[in-house]
């Protein structure tokens, strides 16, 4: 990668599986298979020139649902599904004006059975992850990052969003690491606002410099209270989390990770009320 500082997230390694669309397509296809099964059984007892009438809209819906399954297969690399879905569509196309003969019914039933078998077979070889109830909100970037924070500190947005995704996927320690990373640029801006000379990279040294600058500005400085609040907030996060999270000294559970994530967002909101990149 050209940007060696960038972390590739779990979210980027995954592909969203639209369960509602796929299950809807499979359910409709299964119901149509019952129709053609019934038709085949009925027509088998009648002369070959007989047929059953299938509504055109129902056939179009089946074609659309085959397309949905084919698209899902292509997105997720499910071999054989596209060919099986195309075969169903091909057989549907042989029905003349909705008049399905015995041959039509048997062919479509057979092709649908093949589609189901192929789809189930390839799905069984894949891992699927289901989010806990209520976790989907962490995947909504608009809810994760406040508008004021995104405008003031756009370079913090990526890691805040990744921290939220890690919460959704229950990667608690990764959530803390992304939360801490989201603060780096904002802290630099805070230092600059205090005219810190020769800023350090170690967080303890950075904090010492910030507190020394605030003290030097004096209690009568118009920003003294705001600066002190920000500094106190920073120290709480630094002492509790940064030194351990970023140096592999600790692991985090759900409660601690959510506390840190919420605190990080709160701290950035505080900084955003006065500072920006």
DAPE-V203628 format. One record per residue. RES is the residue in one letter. PSI is psi in whole degrees, 0 to 359 (none if undefined). NEAR is the number of other C-alpha atoms within 8 Angstrom. Layout:
# DAPE-V203628
res->[RES;RES]
psi->[PSI;PSI]
near->[NEAR;NEAR]
This chain:
# DAPE-V203628
res->[X;X;X;X;X;X;X;X;X;X;X;X;X;X;X;X;X;X;X;X;X;X;X;X;X;X;X;X;X;X;X;X;X;X;X;X;X;X;X;X;X;X;X;X;X;X;X;X;X;X;X;X;X;X;X;X;X;X;X;X;X;X;X;X;X;X;X;X;X;X;X;X;X;X;X;X;X;X;X;X;X;X;X;X;X;X;X;X;X;X;X;X;X;X;X;X;X;X;X;X;X;X;X;X;X;X;X;X;X;X;X;X;X;X;X;X;X;X;X;X;X;X;X;X;X;X;X;X;X;X;X;X;X;X;X;X;X;X;X;X;X;X;X;X;X;X;X;X;X;X;X;X;X;X;X;X;X;X;X;X;X;X;X;X;X;X;X;X;X;X;X;X;X;X;X;X;X;X;X;X;X;X;X;X;X;X;X;X;X;X;X;X;X;X;X;X;X;X;X;X;X;X;X;X;X;X;X;X;X;X;X;X;X;X;X;X;X;X;X;X;X;X;X;X;X;X;X;X;X;X;X;X;X;X;X;X;X;X;X;X;X;X;X;X;X;X;X;X;X;X;X;X;X;X;X;X;X;X;X;X;X;X;X;X;X;X;X;X;X;X;X;X;X;X;X;X;X]
psi->[148;328;101;347;350;132;130;124;161;320;321;339;346;160;132;130;112;88;321;313;315;314;324;319;316;320;316;318;321;321;323;327;321;322;313;327;313;317;318;318;321;313;338;339;1;165;154;340;2;162;165;153;124;132;136;321;324;321;320;320;322;320;315;321;327;322;321;319;321;317;319;321;318;319;322;7;48;102;142;340;319;313;318;319;318;326;323;313;320;316;327;322;343;356;128;108;39;3;101;118;175;316;317;310;316;318;317;320;314;317;326;320;319;319;313;316;316;315;312;320;316;328;324;337;7;150;140;140;131;129;147;152;131;347;346;336;332;346;356;101;328;330;335;314;120;148;320;324;316;327;321;321;70;333;351;346;313;309;330;316;320;323;318;318;323;326;316;322;11;37;80;312;321;325;316;317;316;323;315;319;327;343;342;306;322;321;320;319;320;317;315;324;338;5;40;127;140;61;143;167;334;134;325;317;322;314;317;318;317;314;325;321;319;319;321;329;336;161;339;357;135;337;10;312;315;317;319;320;316;318;320;319;317;317;318;313;319;311;322;327;309;310;329;316;319;358;18;24;354;159;154;144;183;313;314;320;317;322;316;318;313;320;321;315;320;319;317;324;320;312;323;340;343;333;162;162;none]
near->[3;3;5;6;4;5;5;6;7;7;8;7;7;6;8;4;6;6;6;6;8;11;8;9;13;10;8;10;12;9;8;9;11;8;8;12;11;8;11;12;8;8;14;8;6;7;7;7;5;9;9;9;7;9;7;8;6;8;11;8;8;12;11;8;13;14;9;11;14;12;9;10;12;9;8;8;6;11;7;8;13;12;7;13;14;10;9;14;10;8;12;11;7;7;11;7;5;10;10;13;13;13;8;12;13;11;9;13;11;8;12;14;8;9;12;8;8;11;11;8;8;10;8;7;6;6;5;4;4;4;8;7;5;5;10;10;8;13;11;8;8;7;8;12;12;9;7;9;13;11;8;10;13;10;7;14;12;9;11;14;13;12;15;13;12;13;15;13;7;7;9;13;11;9;16;15;11;12;14;11;9;14;11;9;10;14;8;8;11;10;11;8;8;9;7;11;4;4;8;7;6;6;9;7;9;11;11;8;10;12;10;8;11;12;8;6;9;8;6;6;7;5;6;12;7;7;9;10;8;11;11;8;9;10;9;8;12;11;8;8;10;10;11;10;13;9;6;7;8;6;8;9;8;9;6;8;14;9;8;12;13;8;9;12;10;8;11;11;11;9;12;12;7;6;10;10;7]
